[in-house]
Amino acid sequence: MNYSELTTAIQDYTENTFSATELATFVEQAEQRIYNSIQFPSLRKNVPGTFTSGNRFLQCPDDFLAAHSLSVTTDGDRFTYLLNKDPNFILEAYALSDTGTPQHYALYGPRSDNANELVFLVGPTPAGNYTTILHYYYYPTSIVTAGTSWLGDNFDSVLLYGSLVEAYTFMKGEPDLLSAYNAKYNEALQLAKRLGDGLERQDSYRSGQVRVPVT
């Protein structure tokens, strides 16, 4: 389902005509709810970076939401994954003069050049320049802007019913119908979670096949 099809469906279901701005708001709010309810692999990025010798801070990307993992490369091709800790742990455990290969990291606070973005604090202080790989969550480009999206192509039901909940709430519609839209949204959300938080994180070799008990 592309954006044009989605907005047409919203207006057909609600039997109402909305402005382009209102439709965009409904869809973007629905996307935000969905993306914060399910950890789809499509919501993750990998970016290289560098720990600089003597600098215990690492800037987060501009579109960073949350960390999935942070690794450092040693011996040319060996990946070591850092453990996520509270900033207070790192500040107490490592003096600024303690140097070596970073072992722990934490979200520390706003960047000095952009108060809306964050930096990582690592410990110990890097003893040299190390290549890093940050695996992180982000908001993909909205279907409103791109016209299509992974969600619209692969699980349009949750996007449609999420948008209908936003639209009908805006309309101050009948409670019974709003409840019905919410129920359909939650049903679609559970199916999407089965995919994003379940099927996409296992296979039959490791986890075994799904079995229905026979009575």
C-alpha positions as CSV (number, residue, x, y, z in Angstrom):
1,M,0.0,0.0,0.0
2,N,1.5,3.3,-1.0
3,Y,0.7,6.7,0.5
4,S,-1.9,7.6,-2.0
5,E,-3.8,4.3,-1.5
6,L,-3.5,4.7,2.3
7,T,-4.9,8.2,2.4
8,T,-7.8,7.2,0.1
9,A,-8.6,4.2,2.4
10,I,-8.5,6.5,5.5
11,Q,-11.1,8.8,4.0
12,D,-13.2,5.9,2.6
13,Y,-13.3,4.1,5.9
14,T,-14.2,7.3,7.9
15,E,-16.5,8.7,5.2
16,N,-14.8,12.0,5.7
17,T,-12.5,14.4,3.7
18,F,-9.3,15.6,5.4
19,S,-6.7,18.1,4.4
20,A,-3.3,16.9,3.3
21,T,-1.7,18.2,6.5
22,E,-4.3,16.3,8.6
23,L,-3.7,13.1,6.7
24,A,0.0,13.4,7.0
25,T,-0.3,13.9,10.8
26,F,-2.5,10.8,11.2
27,V,-0.1,8.6,9.3
28,E,3.1,9.9,11.0
29,Q,1.6,9.5,14.4
30,A,0.6,6.0,13.6
31,E,4.1,5.2,12.3
32,Q,5.6,6.5,15.5
33,R,3.3,4.3,17.7
34,I,4.1,1.2,15.6
35,Y,7.9,1.8,15.4
36,N,8.0,2.2,19.2
37,S,6.0,-1.0,19.8
38,I,7.9,-3.4,17.5
39,Q,11.6,-3.8,16.9
40,F,11.6,-4.5,13.2
41,P,15.1,-5.3,11.8
42,S,14.2,-2.7,9.1
43,L,14.4,-0.1,11.8
44,R,18.1,-0.7,12.4
45,K,21.3,0.8,10.7
46,N,25.0,0.0,10.9
47,V,27.5,2.8,10.7
48,P,31.3,2.8,11.1
49,G,33.0,5.3,13.4
50,T,36.3,5.9,15.2
51,F,37.3,6.0,18.8
52,T,40.0,8.7,18.9
53,S,43.0,8.4,21.2
54,G,42.5,10.2,24.4
55,N,38.8,11.1,23.6
56,R,36.3,9.2,25.7
57,F,33.3,10.5,23.8
58,L,31.7,9.2,20.5
59,Q,29.1,11.2,18.7
60,C,25.7,9.5,17.9
61,P,24.4,9.8,14.4
62,D,21.8,12.6,13.8
63,D,19.0,10.0,13.3
64,F,19.9,7.9,16.3
65,L,17.1,6.7,18.6
66,A,18.5,3.8,20.6
67,A,21.6,1.5,20.6
68,H,21.3,-2.1,19.4
69,S,25.1,-2.8,19.9
70,L,28.5,-1.0,19.8
71,S,31.6,-2.9,18.8
72,V,35.3,-2.0,18.5
73,T,37.7,-3.7,16.0
74,T,41.0,-4.9,17.4
75,D,43.9,-6.9,15.8
76,G,42.7,-5.8,12.4
77,D,39.5,-7.9,12.1
78,R,38.4,-9.0,15.6
79,F,35.1,-7.5,16.9
80,T,34.7,-6.9,20.6
81,Y,31.3,-5.7,21.8
82,L,31.1,-3.1,24.5
83,L,28.8,-3.6,27.5
84,N,26.1,-0.9,28.0
85,K,26.3,0.7,31.4
86,D,25.0,3.8,33.3
87,P,27.3,6.9,32.8
88,N,27.9,7.0,36.6
89,F,29.3,3.5,36.5
90,I,31.9,4.5,33.8
91,L,32.8,7.8,35.6
92,E,33.4,5.9,38.9
93,A,35.1,2.9,37.4
94,Y,37.5,4.7,35.1
95,A,39.6,7.7,35.8
96,L,40.3,9.9,32.8
97,S,43.9,8.7,32.9
98,D,42.8,5.0,32.6
99,T,43.5,4.1,29.0
100,G,43.1,1.0,26.9
101,T,40.5,-0.7,24.6
102,P,37.1,0.6,25.5
103,Q,35.0,-2.0,27.4
104,H,31.8,-0.1,28.4
105,Y,29.7,2.6,26.9
106,A,26.7,4.7,28.0
107,L,24.5,7.4,26.6
108,Y,26.0,10.5,28.3
109,G,24.1,13.6,27.2
110,P,23.7,16.2,24.4
111,R,26.4,16.9,21.9
112,S,28.3,20.2,22.3
113,D,27.5,21.2,18.7
114,N,23.9,20.1,18.8
115,A,21.8,20.0,21.9
116,N,19.2,17.8,20.2
117,E,21.6,15.0,19.6
118,L,23.5,12.7,22.0
119,V,27.0,11.4,22.6
120,F,28.3,8.1,24.0
121,L,30.7,8.0,27.0
122,V,33.2,5.1,26.9
123,G,35.6,3.6,29.4
124,P,38.5,3.2,29.6
125,T,39.7,6.2,27.6
126,P,40.8,4.9,24.2
127,A,44.6,4.3,24.1
128,G,44.6,4.7,20.3
129,N,42.4,5.1,17.3
130,Y,39.9,2.2,17.1
131,T,37.4,1.5,14.4
132,T,33.8,1.1,15.7
133,I,30.6,-0.3,14.3
134,L,27.4,1.1,15.8
135,H,24.2,-0.9,15.2
136,Y,21.3,1.4,16.2
137,Y,17.6,2.0,15.8
138,Y,16.2,5.0,13.8
139,Y,13.0,6.2,12.3
140,P,12.9,5.3,8.6
141,T,11.7,7.9,6.1
142,S,8.0,8.3,6.5
143,I,5.6,6.9,3.8
144,V,4.3,10.5,3.8
145,T,7.6,11.7,2.4
146,A,8.8,8.7,0.4
147,G,5.4,7.6,-1.0
148,T,6.2,4.0,-0.1
149,S,7.8,2.3,2.9
150,W,8.7,-1.2,4.2
151,L,5.7,-1.1,6.5
152,G,3.3,-0.1,3.8
153,D,4.7,-2.8,1.5
154,N,4.9,-5.6,4.0
155,F,2.3,-5.0,6.8
156,D,-0.1,-2.3,5.6
157,S,-3.0,-3.5,7.9
158,V,-1.3,-2.2,11.1
159,L,-0.5,1.1,9.4
160,L,-4.0,1.5,8.1
161,Y,-5.8,0.8,11.4
162,G,-3.2,2.9,13.3
163,S,-4.0,5.8,11.0
164,L,-7.7,5.2,11.4
165,V,-7.5,5.4,15.2
166,E,-5.7,8.7,14.8
167,A,-8.2,10.0,12.3
168,Y,-11.3,8.9,14.2
169,T,-9.9,10.3,17.4
170,F,-9.4,13.6,15.6
171,M,-13.0,13.5,14.4
172,K,-14.2,12.8,18.0
173,G,-16.2,9.9,16.5
174,E,-18.5,7.5,18.1
175,P,-16.9,5.6,21.0
176,D,-18.1,2.2,19.8
177,L,-16.5,2.6,16.3
178,L,-13.3,4.1,17.8
179,S,-13.2,1.0,20.1
180,A,-13.6,-1.2,17.0
181,Y,-10.8,0.5,15.2
182,N,-8.6,0.2,18.3
183,A,-9.3,-3.5,18.5
184,K,-8.4,-4.0,14.8
185,Y,-5.3,-2.0,15.3
186,N,-4.2,-4.1,18.3
187,E,-5.0,-7.3,16.4
188,A,-2.8,-6.1,13.5
189,L,-0.1,-4.9,15.9
190,Q,0.1,-8.4,17.6
191,L,0.5,-10.0,14.2
192,A,3.2,-7.5,13.3
193,K,5.0,-8.2,16.6
194,R,4.9,-11.9,15.8
195,L,6.9,-11.1,12.7
196,G,9.2,-8.4,13.9
197,D,9.9,-9.6,17.5
198,G,9.4,-13.3,16.7
199,L,9.8,-14.9,13.3
200,E,12.5,-12.5,12.2
201,R,14.6,-13.4,15.2
202,Q,14.7,-17.2,14.9
203,D,14.7,-20.1,12.5
204,S,13.6,-23.8,12.7
205,Y,17.2,-25.0,13.1
206,R,17.8,-23.0,16.3
207,S,14.4,-22.6,17.7
208,G,12.4,-25.6,16.3
209,Q,9.2,-25.4,14.3
210,V,5.9,-24.2,15.6
211,R,3.8,-27.0,16.8
212,V,0.1,-27.1,17.7
213,P,-0.7,-29.5,20.5
214,V,-2.6,-32.6,19.4
215,T,-5.3,-33.8,21.9
